[in-house]
Amino acid sequence: MNWDQIAGNWKQMNGKVREQWGKLTDDDLTVVEGKRDQLVGRIQERYGIAKEKAEEQVKAWESGLSS
């Protein structure tokens, strides 16, 4: 699944995002609104990790959606 598909189905994806990153709030997901860079930033902020690590997590999550 590519990011355009994720963004297009963002409301349906919220549950999957919350399963993966439980520290994200509903407000976080509203702000992100399907924007990958915003998601990476929120993960970085909530989990106190480096941007590169957050990028890796999002990439791995994206890959897992395809299977």
mmCIF file of the N, C-alpha and C atoms, coordinates in Angstrom:
data_MODEL
# 
_entry.id   MODEL 
# 
loop_
_atom_site.group_PDB 
_atom_site.id 
_atom_site.type_symbol 
_atom_site.label_atom_id 
_atom_site.label_alt_id 
_atom_site.label_comp_id 
_atom_site.label_asym_id 
_atom_site.label_entity_id 
_atom_site.label_seq_id 
_atom_site.pdbx_PDB_ins_code 
_atom_site.Cartn_x 
_atom_site.Cartn_y 
_atom_site.Cartn_z 
_atom_site.occupancy 
_atom_site.B_iso_or_equiv 
_atom_site.pdbx_formal_charge 
_atom_site.auth_seq_id 
_atom_site.auth_comp_id 
_atom_site.auth_asym_id 
_atom_site.auth_atom_id 
_atom_site.pdbx_PDB_model_num 
ATOM 1   N N  . MET A 1 1  ? 0.858   -1.178 0.000  1.00 0.00 ? 1  MET A N  1 
ATOM 2   C CA . MET A 1 1  ? 0.000   0.000  0.000  1.00 0.00 ? 1  MET A CA 1 
ATOM 3   C C  . MET A 1 1  ? 0.898   1.232  0.000  1.00 0.00 ? 1  MET A C  1 
ATOM 4   N N  . ASN A 1 2  ? 0.629   2.149  -0.904 1.00 0.00 ? 2  ASN A N  1 
ATOM 5   C CA . ASN A 1 2  ? 1.456   3.351  -0.946 1.00 0.00 ? 2  ASN A CA 1 
ATOM 6   C C  . ASN A 1 2  ? 0.830   4.456  -0.100 1.00 0.00 ? 2  ASN A C  1 
ATOM 7   N N  . TRP A 1 3  ? 1.613   5.511  0.102  1.00 0.00 ? 3  TRP A N  1 
ATOM 8   C CA . TRP A 1 3  ? 1.146   6.559  1.017  1.00 0.00 ? 3  TRP A CA 1 
ATOM 9   C C  . TRP A 1 3  ? -0.084  7.280  0.493  1.00 0.00 ? 3  TRP A C  1 
ATOM 10  N N  . ASP A 1 4  ? -0.248  7.401  -0.813 1.00 0.00 ? 4  ASP A N  1 
ATOM 11  C CA . ASP A 1 4  ? -1.452  8.041  -1.366 1.00 0.00 ? 4  ASP A CA 1 
ATOM 12  C C  . ASP A 1 4  ? -2.707  7.278  -0.956 1.00 0.00 ? 4  ASP A C  1 
ATOM 13  N N  . GLN A 1 5  ? -2.616  5.951  -0.959 1.00 0.00 ? 5  GLN A N  1 
ATOM 14  C CA . GLN A 1 5  ? -3.753  5.125  -0.530 1.00 0.00 ? 5  GLN A CA 1 
ATOM 15  C C  . GLN A 1 5  ? -4.012  5.297  0.966  1.00 0.00 ? 5  GLN A C  1 
ATOM 16  N N  . ILE A 1 6  ? -2.956  5.360  1.740  1.00 0.00 ? 6  ILE A N  1 
ATOM 17  C CA . ILE A 1 6  ? -3.096  5.556  3.185  1.00 0.00 ? 6  ILE A CA 1 
ATOM 18  C C  . ILE A 1 6  ? -3.755  6.908  3.452  1.00 0.00 ? 6  ILE A C  1 
ATOM 19  N N  . ALA A 1 7  ? -3.255  7.953  2.806  1.00 0.00 ? 7  ALA A N  1 
ATOM 20  C CA . ALA A 1 7  ? -3.809  9.297  3.000  1.00 0.00 ? 7  ALA A CA 1 
ATOM 21  C C  . ALA A 1 7  ? -5.269  9.353  2.573  1.00 0.00 ? 7  ALA A C  1 
ATOM 22  N N  . GLY A 1 8  ? -5.600  8.685  1.471  1.00 0.00 ? 8  GLY A N  1 
ATOM 23  C CA . GLY A 1 8  ? -6.974  8.684  0.982  1.00 0.00 ? 8  GLY A CA 1 
ATOM 24  C C  . GLY A 1 8  ? -7.935  7.976  1.904  1.00 0.00 ? 8  GLY A C  1 
ATOM 25  N N  . ASN A 1 9  ? -7.425  7.053  2.682  1.00 0.00 ? 9  ASN A N  1 
ATOM 26  C CA . ASN A 1 9  ? -8.256  6.284  3.623  1.00 0.00 ? 9  ASN A CA 1 
ATOM 27  C C  . ASN A 1 9  ? -7.882  6.599  5.065  1.00 0.00 ? 9  ASN A C  1 
ATOM 28  N N  . TRP A 1 10 ? -7.477  7.827  5.304  1.00 0.00 ? 10 TRP A N  1 
ATOM 29  C CA . TRP A 1 10 ? -6.918  8.180  6.610  1.00 0.00 ? 10 TRP A CA 1 
ATOM 30  C C  . TRP A 1 10 ? -7.866  7.866  7.755  1.00 0.00 ? 10 TRP A C  1 
ATOM 31  N N  . LYS A 1 11 ? -9.128  8.171  7.617  1.00 0.00 ? 11 LYS A N  1 
ATOM 32  C CA . LYS A 1 11 ? -10.060 7.909  8.732  1.00 0.00 ? 11 LYS A CA 1 
ATOM 33  C C  . LYS A 1 11 ? -10.096 6.422  9.075  1.00 0.00 ? 11 LYS A C  1 
ATOM 34  N N  . GLN A 1 12 ? -10.050 5.568  8.065  1.00 0.00 ? 12 GLN A N  1 
ATOM 35  C CA . GLN A 1 12 ? -10.041 4.135  8.315  1.00 0.00 ? 12 GLN A CA 1 
ATOM 36  C C  . GLN A 1 12 ? -8.695  3.668  8.866  1.00 0.00 ? 12 GLN A C  1 
ATOM 37  N N  . MET A 1 13 ? -7.634  4.390  8.536  1.00 0.00 ? 13 MET A N  1 
ATOM 38  C CA . MET A 1 13 ? -6.292  4.022  8.975  1.00 0.00 ? 13 MET A CA 1 
ATOM 39  C C  . MET A 1 13 ? -6.011  4.414  10.422 1.00 0.00 ? 13 MET A C  1 
ATOM 40  N N  . ASN A 1 14 ? -6.792  5.319  10.966 1.00 0.00 ? 14 ASN A N  1 
ATOM 41  C CA . ASN A 1 14 ? -6.549  5.789  12.338 1.00 0.00 ? 14 ASN A CA 1 
ATOM 42  C C  . ASN A 1 14 ? -6.415  4.644  13.325 1.00 0.00 ? 14 ASN A C  1 
ATOM 43  N N  . GLY A 1 15 ? -7.260  3.638  13.211 1.00 0.00 ? 15 GLY A N  1 
ATOM 44  C CA . GLY A 1 15 ? -7.207  2.496  14.124 1.00 0.00 ? 15 GLY A CA 1 
ATOM 45  C C  . GLY A 1 15 ? -5.890  1.745  14.018 1.00 0.00 ? 15 GLY A C  1 
ATOM 46  N N  . LYS A 1 16 ? -5.442  1.538  12.796 1.00 0.00 ? 16 LYS A N  1 
ATOM 47  C CA . LYS A 1 16 ? -4.176  0.827  12.591 1.00 0.00 ? 16 LYS A CA 1 
ATOM 48  C C  . LYS A 1 16 ? -3.000  1.645  13.117 1.00 0.00 ? 16 LYS A C  1 
ATOM 49  N N  . VAL A 1 17 ? -3.068  2.955  12.930 1.00 0.00 ? 17 VAL A N  1 
ATOM 50  C CA . VAL A 1 17 ? -2.008  3.834  13.442 1.00 0.00 ? 17 VAL A CA 1 
ATOM 51  C C  . VAL A 1 17 ? -1.991  3.772  14.961 1.00 0.00 ? 17 VAL A C  1 
ATOM 52  N N  . ARG A 1 18 ? -3.158  3.822  15.578 1.00 0.00 ? 18 ARG A N  1 
ATOM 53  C CA . ARG A 1 18 ? -3.242  3.784  17.053 1.00 0.00 ? 18 ARG A CA 1 
ATOM 54  C C  . ARG A 1 18 ? -2.773  2.435  17.595 1.00 0.00 ? 18 ARG A C  1 
ATOM 55  N N  . GLU A 1 19 ? -3.018  1.348  16.842 1.00 0.00 ? 19 GLU A N  1 
ATOM 56  C CA . GLU A 1 19 ? -2.510  0.034  17.270 1.00 0.00 ? 19 GLU A CA 1 
ATOM 57  C C  . GLU A 1 19 ? -0.981  0.045  17.315 1.00 0.00 ? 19 GLU A C  1 
ATOM 58  N N  . GLN A 1 20 ? -0.376  0.666  16.321 1.00 0.00 ? 20 GLN A N  1 
ATOM 59  C CA . GLN A 1 20 ? 1.082   0.699  16.217 1.00 0.00 ? 20 GLN A CA 1 
ATOM 60  C C  . GLN A 1 20 ? 1.706   1.697  17.192 1.00 0.00 ? 20 GLN A C  1 
ATOM 61  N N  . TRP A 1 21 ? 1.104   2.865  17.297 1.00 0.00 ? 21 TRP A N  1 
ATOM 62  C CA . TRP A 1 21 ? 1.654   3.941  18.133 1.00 0.00 ? 21 TRP A CA 1 
ATOM 63  C C  . TRP A 1 21 ? 0.576   4.426  19.094 1.00 0.00 ? 21 TRP A C  1 
ATOM 64  N N  . GLY A 1 22 ? 0.406   3.718  20.168 1.00 0.00 ? 22 GLY A N  1 
ATOM 65  C CA . GLY A 1 22 ? -0.649  3.994  21.129 1.00 0.00 ? 22 GLY A CA 1 
ATOM 66  C C  . GLY A 1 22 ? -0.541  5.329  21.857 1.00 0.00 ? 22 GLY A C  1 
ATOM 67  N N  . LYS A 1 23 ? 0.643   5.919  21.853 1.00 0.00 ? 23 LYS A N  1 
ATOM 68  C CA . LYS A 1 23 ? 0.805   7.207  22.537 1.00 0.00 ? 23 LYS A CA 1 
ATOM 69  C C  . LYS A 1 23 ? 0.240   8.371  21.722 1.00 0.00 ? 23 LYS A C  1 
ATOM 70  N N  . LEU A 1 24 ? -0.070  8.138  20.457 1.00 0.00 ? 24 LEU A N  1 
ATOM 71  C CA . LEU A 1 24 ? -0.647  9.205  19.638 1.00 0.00 ? 24 LEU A CA 1 
ATOM 72  C C  . LEU A 1 24 ? -2.097  9.430  20.051 1.00 0.00 ? 24 LEU A C  1 
ATOM 73  N N  . THR A 1 25 ? -2.475  10.671 20.162 1.00 0.00 ? 25 THR A N  1 
ATOM 74  C CA . THR A 1 25 ? -3.831  11.025 20.572 1.00 0.00 ? 25 THR A CA 1 
ATOM 75  C C  . THR A 1 25 ? -4.724  11.233 19.348 1.00 0.00 ? 25 THR A C  1 
ATOM 76  N N  . ASP A 1 26 ? -6.020  11.336 19.600 1.00 0.00 ? 26 ASP A N  1 
ATOM 77  C CA . ASP A 1 26 ? -6.952  11.653 18.514 1.00 0.00 ? 26 ASP A CA 1 
ATOM 78  C C  . ASP A 1 26 ? -6.600  12.999 17.890 1.00 0.00 ? 26 ASP A C  1 
ATOM 79  N N  . ASP A 1 27 ? -6.198  13.945 18.729 1.00 0.00 ? 27 ASP A N  1 
ATOM 80  C CA . ASP A 1 27 ? -5.783  15.256 18.222 1.00 0.00 ? 27 ASP A CA 1 
ATOM 81  C C  . ASP A 1 27 ? -4.567  15.129 17.306 1.00 0.00 ? 27 ASP A C  1 
ATOM 82  N N  . ASP A 1 28 ? -3.612  14.278 17.686 1.00 0.00 ? 28 ASP A N  1 
ATOM 83  C CA . ASP A 1 28 ? -2.439  14.053 16.838 1.00 0.00 ? 28 ASP A CA 1 
ATOM 84  C C  . ASP A 1 28 ? -2.876  13.553 15.465 1.00 0.00 ? 28 ASP A C  1 
ATOM 85  N N  . LEU A 1 29 ? -3.770  12.585 15.463 1.00 0.00 ? 29 LEU A N  1 
ATOM 86  C CA . LEU A 1 29 ? -4.205  11.990 14.200 1.00 0.00 ? 29 LEU A CA 1 
ATOM 87  C C  . LEU A 1 29 ? -5.005  12.975 13.360 1.00 0.00 ? 29 LEU A C  1 
ATOM 88  N N  . THR A 1 30 ? -5.738  13.857 14.019 1.00 0.00 ? 30 THR A N  1 
ATOM 89  C CA . THR A 1 30 ? -6.469  14.896 13.296 1.00 0.00 ? 30 THR A CA 1 
ATOM 90  C C  . THR A 1 30 ? -5.491  15.860 12.639 1.00 0.00 ? 30 THR A C  1 
ATOM 91  N N  . VAL A 1 31 ? -4.454  16.239 13.360 1.00 0.00 ? 31 VAL A N  1 
ATOM 92  C CA . VAL A 1 31 ? -3.448  17.152 12.821 1.00 0.00 ? 31 VAL A CA 1 
ATOM 93  C C  . VAL A 1 31 ? -2.689  16.495 11.672 1.00 0.00 ? 31 VAL A C  1 
ATOM 94  N N  . VAL A 1 32 ? -2.328  15.237 11.838 1.00 0.00 ? 32 VAL A N  1 
ATOM 95  C CA . VAL A 1 32 ? -1.577  14.509 10.813 1.00 0.00 ? 32 VAL A CA 1 
ATOM 96  C C  . VAL A 1 32 ? -2.371  14.440 9.514  1.00 0.00 ? 32 VAL A C  1 
ATOM 97  N N  . GLU A 1 33 ? -3.637  14.086 9.628  1.00 0.00 ? 33 GLU A N  1 
ATOM 98  C CA . GLU A 1 33 ? -4.570  14.050 8.498  1.00 0.00 ? 33 GLU A CA 1 
ATOM 99  C C  . GLU A 1 33 ? -3.986  13.414 7.242  1.00 0.00 ? 33 GLU A C  1 
ATOM 100 N N  . GLY A 1 34 ? -3.260  12.308 7.408  1.00 0.00 ? 34 GLY A N  1 
ATOM 101 C CA . GLY A 1 34 ? -2.745  11.570 6.270  1.00 0.00 ? 34 GLY A CA 1 
ATOM 102 C C  . GLY A 1 34 ? -1.416  12.047 5.731  1.00 0.00 ? 34 GLY A C  1 
ATOM 103 N N  . LYS A 1 35 ? -0.810  13.027 6.367  1.00 0.00 ? 35 LYS A N  1 
ATOM 104 C CA . LYS A 1 35 ? 0.482   13.546 5.893  1.00 0.00 ? 35 LYS A CA 1 
ATOM 105 C C  . LYS A 1 35 ? 1.614   12.770 6.565  1.00 0.00 ? 35 LYS A C  1 
ATOM 106 N N  . ARG A 1 36 ? 2.400   12.116 5.749  1.00 0.00 ? 36 ARG A N  1 
ATOM 107 C CA . ARG A 1 36 ? 3.457   11.240 6.257  1.00 0.00 ? 36 ARG A CA 1 
ATOM 108 C C  . ARG A 1 36 ? 4.454   12.000 7.131  1.00 0.00 ? 36 ARG A C  1 
ATOM 109 N N  . ASP A 1 37 ? 4.908   13.153 6.668  1.00 0.00 ? 37 ASP A N  1 
ATOM 110 C CA . ASP A 1 37 ? 5.905   13.911 7.439  1.00 0.00 ? 37 ASP A CA 1 
ATOM 111 C C  . ASP A 1 37 ? 5.350   14.353 8.783  1.00 0.00 ? 37 ASP A C  1 
ATOM 112 N N  . GLN A 1 38 ? 4.069   14.672 8.821  1.00 0.00 ? 38 GLN A N  1 
ATOM 113 C CA . GLN A 1 38 ? 3.431   15.051 10.087 1.00 0.00 ? 38 GLN A CA 1 
ATOM 114 C C  . GLN A 1 38 ? 3.377   13.847 11.036 1.00 0.00 ? 38 GLN A C  1 
ATOM 115 N N  . LEU A 1 39 ? 3.082   12.667 10.485 1.00 0.00 ? 39 LEU A N  1 
ATOM 116 C CA . LEU A 1 39 ? 3.040   11.456 11.305 1.00 0.00 ? 39 LEU A CA 1 
ATOM 117 C C  . LEU A 1 39 ? 4.418   11.176 11.903 1.00 0.00 ? 39 LEU A C  1 
ATOM 118 N N  . VAL A 1 40 ? 5.436   11.269 11.082 1.00 0.00 ? 40 VAL A N  1 
ATOM 119 C CA . VAL A 1 40 ? 6.807   11.043 11.562 1.00 0.00 ? 40 VAL A CA 1 
ATOM 120 C C  . VAL A 1 40 ? 7.128   12.022 12.694 1.00 0.00 ? 40 VAL A C  1 
ATOM 121 N N  . GLY A 1 41 ? 6.770   13.289 12.512 1.00 0.00 ? 41 GLY A N  1 
ATOM 122 C CA . GLY A 1 41 ? 7.026   14.294 13.537 1.00 0.00 ? 41 GLY A CA 1 
ATOM 123 C C  . GLY A 1 41 ? 6.304   14.016 14.837 1.00 0.00 ? 41 GLY A C  1 
ATOM 124 N N  . ARG A 1 42 ? 5.055   13.591 14.741 1.00 0.00 ? 42 ARG A N  1 
ATOM 125 C CA . ARG A 1 42 ? 4.288   13.288 15.960 1.00 0.00 ? 42 ARG A CA 1 
ATOM 126 C C  . ARG A 1 42 ? 4.845   12.071 16.684 1.00 0.00 ? 42 ARG A C  1 
ATOM 127 N N  . ILE A 1 43 ? 5.250   11.068 15.927 1.00 0.00 ? 43 ILE A N  1 
ATOM 128 C CA . ILE A 1 43 ? 5.849   9.876  16.547 1.00 0.00 ? 43 ILE A CA 1 
ATOM 129 C C  . ILE A 1 43 ? 7.145   10.272 17.247 1.00 0.00 ? 43 ILE A C  1 
ATOM 130 N N  . GLN A 1 44 ? 7.942   11.063 16.565 1.00 0.00 ? 44 GLN A N  1 
ATOM 131 C CA . GLN A 1 44 ? 9.205   11.538 17.127 1.00 0.00 ? 44 GLN A CA 1 
ATOM 132 C C  . GLN A 1 44 ? 8.956   12.274 18.442 1.00 0.00 ? 44 GLN A C  1 
ATOM 133 N N  . GLU A 1 45 ? 7.969   13.143 18.436 1.00 0.00 ? 45 GLU A N  1 
ATOM 134 C CA . GLU A 1 45 ? 7.644   13.949 19.612 1.00 0.00 ? 45 GLU A CA 1 
ATOM 135 C C  . GLU A 1 45 ? 7.115   13.094 20.760 1.00 0.00 ? 45 GLU A C  1 
ATOM 136 N N  . ARG A 1 46 ? 6.138   12.244 20.489 1.00 0.00 ? 46 ARG A N  1 
ATOM 137 C CA . ARG A 1 46 ? 5.495   11.455 21.550 1.00 0.00 ? 46 ARG A CA 1 
ATOM 138 C C  . ARG A 1 46 ? 6.412   10.405 22.157 1.00 0.00 ? 46 ARG A C  1 
ATOM 139 N N  . TYR A 1 47 ? 7.290   9.825  21.310 1.00 0.00 ? 47 TYR A N  1 
ATOM 140 C CA . TYR A 1 47 ? 8.143   8.742  21.787 1.00 0.00 ? 47 TYR A CA 1 
ATOM 141 C C  . TYR A 1 47 ? 9.559   9.193  22.120 1.00 0.00 ? 47 TYR A C  1 
ATOM 142 N N  . GLY A 1 48 ? 9.882   10.458 21.848 1.00 0.00 ? 48 GLY A N  1 
ATOM 143 C CA . GLY A 1 48 ? 11.198  10.981 22.172 1.00 0.00 ? 48 GLY A CA 1 
ATOM 144 C C  . GLY A 1 48 ? 12.317  10.276 21.425 1.00 0.00 ? 48 GLY A C  1 
ATOM 145 N N  . ILE A 1 49 ? 12.079  9.998  20.147 1.00 0.00 ? 49 ILE A N  1 
ATOM 146 C CA . ILE A 1 49 ? 13.082  9.306  19.343 1.00 0.00 ? 49 ILE A CA 1 
ATOM 147 C C  . ILE A 1 49 ? 13.564  10.222 18.220 1.00 0.00 ? 49 ILE A C  1 
ATOM 148 N N  . ALA A 1 50 ? 14.665  9.836  17.600 1.00 0.00 ? 50 ALA A N  1 
ATOM 149 C CA . ALA A 1 50 ? 15.227  10.611 16.489 1.00 0.00 ? 50 ALA A CA 1 
ATOM 150 C C  . ALA A 1 50 ? 14.328  10.502 15.257 1.00 0.00 ? 50 ALA A C  1 
ATOM 151 N N  . LYS A 1 51 ? 14.402  11.508 14.413 1.00 0.00 ? 51 LYS A N  1 
ATOM 152 C CA . LYS A 1 51 ? 13.593  11.521 13.196 1.00 0.00 ? 51 LYS A CA 1 
ATOM 153 C C  . LYS A 1 51 ? 13.858  10.277 12.345 1.00 0.00 ? 51 LYS A C  1 
ATOM 154 N N  . GLU A 1 52 ? 15.123  9.875  12.242 1.00 0.00 ? 52 GLU A N  1 
ATOM 155 C CA . GLU A 1 52 ? 15.475  8.708  11.434 1.00 0.00 ? 52 GLU A CA 1 
ATOM 156 C C  . GLU A 1 52 ? 14.792  7.450  11.953 1.00 0.00 ? 52 GLU A C  1 
ATOM 157 N N  . LYS A 1 53 ? 14.739  7.304  13.275 1.00 0.00 ? 53 LYS A N  1 
ATOM 158 C CA . LYS A 1 53 ? 14.093  6.136  13.883 1.00 0.00 ? 53 LYS A CA 1 
ATOM 159 C C  . LYS A 1 53 ? 12.592  6.161  13.611 1.00 0.00 ? 53 LYS A C  1 
ATOM 160 N N  . ALA A 1 54 ? 11.976  7.331  13.725 1.00 0.00 ? 54 ALA A N  1 
ATOM 161 C CA . ALA A 1 54 ? 10.553  7.463  13.437 1.00 0.00 ? 54 ALA A CA 1 
ATOM 162 C C  . ALA A 1 54 ? 10.280  7.141  11.969 1.00 0.00 ? 54 ALA A C  1 
ATOM 163 N N  . GLU A 1 55 ? 11.148  7.608  11.079 1.00 0.00 ? 55 GLU A N  1 
ATOM 164 C CA . GLU A 1 55 ? 11.021  7.307  9.640  1.00 0.00 ? 55 GLU A CA 1 
ATOM 165 C C  . GLU A 1 55 ? 11.067  5.801  9.403  1.00 0.00 ? 55 GLU A C  1 
ATOM 166 N N  . GLU A 1 56 ? 12.012  5.131  10.063 1.00 0.00 ? 56 GLU A N  1 
ATOM 167 C CA . GLU A 1 56 ? 12.147  3.680  9.931  1.00 0.00 ? 56 GLU A CA 1 
ATOM 168 C C  . GLU A 1 56 ? 10.875  2.976  10.382 1.00 0.00 ? 56 GLU A C  1 
ATOM 169 N N  . GLN A 1 57 ? 10.306  3.429  11.498 1.00 0.00 ? 57 GLN A N  1 
ATOM 170 C CA . GLN A 1 57 ? 9.087   2.811  12.013 1.00 0.00 ? 57 GLN A CA 1 
ATOM 171 C C  . GLN A 1 57 ? 7.925   2.984  11.041 1.00 0.00 ? 57 GLN A C  1 
ATOM 172 N N  . VAL A 1 58 ? 7.785   4.178  10.485 1.00 0.00 ? 58 VAL A N  1 
ATOM 173 C CA . VAL A 1 58 ? 6.690   4.432  9.549  1.00 0.00 ? 58 VAL A CA 1 
ATOM 174 C C  . VAL A 1 58 ? 6.881   3.598  8.285  1.00 0.00 ? 58 VAL A C  1 
ATOM 175 N N  . LYS A 1 59 ? 8.112   3.510  7.814  1.00 0.00 ? 59 LYS A N  1 
ATOM 176 C CA . LYS A 1 59 ? 8.394   2.716  6.615  1.00 0.00 ? 59 LYS A CA 1 
ATOM 177 C C  . LYS A 1 59 ? 8.067   1.245  6.850  1.00 0.00 ? 59 LYS A C  1 
ATOM 178 N N  . ALA A 1 60 ? 8.445   0.730  8.002  1.00 0.00 ? 60 ALA A N  1 
ATOM 179 C CA . ALA A 1 60 ? 8.155   -0.663 8.342  1.00 0.00 ? 60 ALA A CA 1 
ATOM 180 C C  . ALA A 1 60 ? 6.650   -0.891 8.458  1.00 0.00 ? 60 ALA A C  1 
ATOM 181 N N  . TRP A 1 61 ? 5.959   0.069  9.051  1.00 0.00 ? 61 TRP A N  1 
ATOM 182 C CA . TRP A 1 61 ? 4.499   -0.012 9.192  1.00 0.00 ? 61 TRP A CA 1 
ATOM 183 C C  . TRP A 1 61 ? 3.835   -0.028 7.817  1.00 0.00 ? 61 TRP A C  1 
ATOM 184 N N  . GLU A 1 62 ? 4.273   0.864  6.934  1.00 0.00 ? 62 GLU A N  1 
ATOM 185 C CA . GLU A 1 62 ? 3.744   0.916  5.561  1.00 0.00 ? 62 GLU A CA 1 
ATOM 186 C C  . GLU A 1 62 ? 3.929   -0.428 4.875  1.00 0.00 ? 62 GLU A C  1 
ATOM 187 N N  . SER A 1 63 ? 5.121   -0.994 4.980  1.00 0.00 ? 63 SER A N  1 
ATOM 188 C CA . SER A 1 63 ? 5.411   -2.273 4.344  1.00 0.00 ? 63 SER A CA 1 
ATOM 189 C C  . SER A 1 63 ? 4.521   -3.382 4.876  1.00 0.00 ? 63 SER A C  1 
ATOM 190 N N  . GLY A 1 64 ? 4.239   -3.338 6.156  1.00 0.00 ? 64 GLY A N  1 
ATOM 191 C CA . GLY A 1 64 ? 3.377   -4.351 6.771  1.00 0.00 ? 64 GLY A CA 1 
ATOM 192 C C  . GLY A 1 64 ? 1.941   -4.278 6.320  1.00 0.00 ? 64 GLY A C  1 
ATOM 193 N N  . LEU A 1 65 ? 1.504   -3.123 5.861  1.00 0.00 ? 65 LEU A N  1 
ATOM 194 C CA . LEU A 1 65 ? 0.131   -2.990 5.381  1.00 0.00 ? 65 LEU A CA 1 
ATOM 195 C C  . LEU A 1 65 ? -0.092  -3.706 4.069  1.00 0.00 ? 65 LEU A C  1 
ATOM 196 N N  . SER A 1 66 ? 0.969   -3.877 3.304  1.00 0.00 ? 66 SER A N  1 
ATOM 197 C CA . SER A 1 66 ? 0.858   -4.516 1.991  1.00 0.00 ? 66 SER A CA 1 
ATOM 198 C C  . SER A 1 66 ? 0.655   -6.017 2.118  1.00 0.00 ? 66 SER A C  1 
ATOM 199 N N  . SER A 1 67 ? 1.148   -6.588 3.213  1.00 0.00 ? 67 SER A N  1 
ATOM 200 C CA . SER A 1 67 ? 1.082   -8.031 3.332  1.00 0.00 ? 67 SER A CA 1 
ATOM 201 C C  . SER A 1 67 ? -0.209  -8.533 3.896  1.00 0.00 ? 67 SER A C  1 
# 
